[in-house]
Amino acid sequence: MADIALSFSAVETAGRREARTAWLLASPAILLMLLFIVLPTIAVIVLGFTDFELGYGSFRFVGLENYAELISDRTFRRSLWNTTVYTAIVTPVSIVLGLGIALLIESEPRGRDFFRTVYFLPVASLLVAMATVWQYLFHPSIGPLNTFLALLGISGPNWLGASSTVIYGLSIIGIWQSVGFNMVLFLAGLTAIPRELYSAAEVDGVKSSIDRFRLVTWPMLGPTTLFVTTISVINSVKVFETVKTLTEGGPNKASEVLLWTIYQEGFVFLRVGYASAMTVVFLAILVVLMVLQYRFLDRQVHYT
Amino acid sequence: MTQTLTLGRFFRLSLLSLGALMFLAPYIFMVSTAGKDQSEIFSASLSLIPQHFAYMANFTKALTRVSMQNLLLNGVIVCGLILVLQVVVAVPCAYALAKLKFGAARFMMALVMLGLLVPIHATALPLYVAFDKLSLLNSYTALVAPFSISVFGIFLFLQFFRAMPDDLIHAARLDGMSEAGIVARVIVPNAWPAVTAFAIFSVVAHWNDLFWPLIVVTNQSYATPPLGLLFFRAAEAGDDYGALMAATLIITLPLVIAFLLAQKRFVEGITMTGLKG
């Protein structure tokens, strides 16, 4: 009897010791998460209800005033719209191109490594630097792109300088930068498809490559495609570097995007309260995207 | 697979090559323009070989207007510090979550999930106000501290550790190793692929980051490469594209070389980290 009680308490103390060690090992991470993620997130939500401005000593709670202002703020509405347009262009195009290139590379034994490297190169390059190169490529009079178009007898637009084309110019850079990333994820997804499925499909009379894609590859790539889509949308919503480097929201607010507007309000005009309300909207968009991804993931049929 | 050049293969290869050329075009023009002088650039010719080879002049300009060595050094210091801190903080935490039993595990997982959702752009305002109040703007601390915790790192290591056999740890415990010793001498050496993958992910992300450095650094001596390039552009009032391309080349090169040398690892790292962001 005494023996059992003894070993029981020994197990208990061992368990307690294990829990204590675990706490100890995890404590730096917990502390830093609270300090740099949880607290600032709460703070940004609270600040969204205040008129806090950096440089002024006092602030007061203004309830939903910031949000009311946001609804009628033409710059903010413009910014939301531009971000949507940018995302609506960059996401589908970079996914389709990424998938297309991955399929071509997968089916072509020659030069596989070379092509993968080339298409992936933009992902590993400094975006601010490459944006500068794109600015030169897009230059209305001396830029190679318009010089080339002139050879074909087309007079190219002032890509980044005209309000009607600036969002397309930025989208081209965004696509160029993200295709390689999507391609690599699709390549990984393609290698994971069991070869037997293709043989089985062939036995069942699936002969053309289009049918093979429609009946085997596409359904099997489902989870990859969903993941690539989420990542692409989130990255597009976060577009900032190219806007800051090349257009600063202009001309005429035609490239005003969400993070740029937040940056301007919060860190240039120092209207922290108002910018916090914008940030909350930004966060809400991210939450919605995540929830959508999980809903889709739940409904996903797994074929393996 | 047949090696004969069928029509289909010819078509595929042409398509891939054409696309590759378009993707490489910015790099080709960058290298070419870095060697052209002003008058040639403004003649808007499509010739890729510079007529006068102004490489020396352009690179000298790029190296003297803004201290490139300083920028690259800052980039190395900031990315290095961030990476070391992230690994040192995330690995023990992930180990505790994966292999030890404790009450807070669920709470921790909730924190990690929250952290995965919240990017620096969302926390930047309060953090900026705090760093301003503490007079810490324009410092390495401001550049590094917010990234000392990588929830993504915890998540990645957690997945990796869960797949590790428990026997390995039991054996080490029987040998009388402390839990901290197990992490340092058993877990980390066995987690090397995950650490490398994470390292590549982290360095690429922070080497390229503009948003946060732009907010906390106004003093050139703390500028990271992307920010330094912005300063350089501001200093070049005119459209001196030759010098600008030279500067761009210098700043892009380190990561591109690293990528070309270790491309397999890069691609692996990105896919692995990409599997669940």
Interface residues (C-beta under 8 A of the other chain):
Chain A: G15 E18 A19 T21 A22 W23 L25 A26 P28 A29 I30 L32 M33 F36 I37 V38 L39 P40 T41 A43 V44 L47 L54 I101 L104 I105 S107 E108 P109 R110 G111 D113 F114 F115 R116 T117 V118 Y119 F120 L121 P122 V123 A124 S125 L126 L127 V128 A129 M130 T132 V133 W134 Y136 L137 H139 S141 I142 G143 P144 T147 F148 L151 W176 V179 G180 F181 V184 L185 L187 A188 F227 I231 K238 F240 E241 K244 T245 L259 I262 Y263 G266 F267 V272 A275 S276 T279 F282 L283 L286 V287 M290
Chain B: M1 Q3 R9 R12 L13 L15 L16 G19 A20 F23 L24 A25 P26 Y27 F29 M30 T33 I41 F42 S43 A44 S45 L46 V88 V89 A90 P92 C93 Y95 A96 L97 L100 K101 F102 G103 A104 A105 M108 L111 V112 L114 G115 L117 V118 P119 H121 A122 T123 A124 L125 P126 L127 Y128 V129 D132 A145 P146 S148 I149 V151 I154 E179 A180 V183 V204 W207 N208 L210 F211 L214 I215 P225 P226 L229 L230 R233 D239 Y241 L244 M245 T248 I251 T252 L255 V256 A258 F259 L260 Q263 F266 V267 I270 T271 G274 L275 K276 G277
